[in-house]
């Protein structure tokens, strides 16, 4: 399947992305390449391989409660920790 510039623009709009003309052409080419890889995978003969049973549970460890970590140990390993028990982080969003 080939993705043209218009389809790439439609997909970019759905994802709220903006591209210039060169970017749209590049994205159309990359999406076409990805879809061609998917088409190649569809051609693989998988006869003889067992399918994983649907609904089979993933093995998980038992949910065993543990005592909480001491606040002093957390504070000792934190780069900055306030007196009222919070991590101090640098401001990352504008003023």
VENKAGI-V549667 format. One line per field, one symbol per residue. phi: phi as a letter, one per 30 degrees, with the letter a starting at -180 (. if undefined). A space follows every 10 residues. Layout:
phi=???
This chain:
phi=.ccceddddd ddddchcbbd eddddddddd dddddddddd dddddcdjcd ddddiddddb dddcdbdddd edddddcdda bddcicdcbd dcced
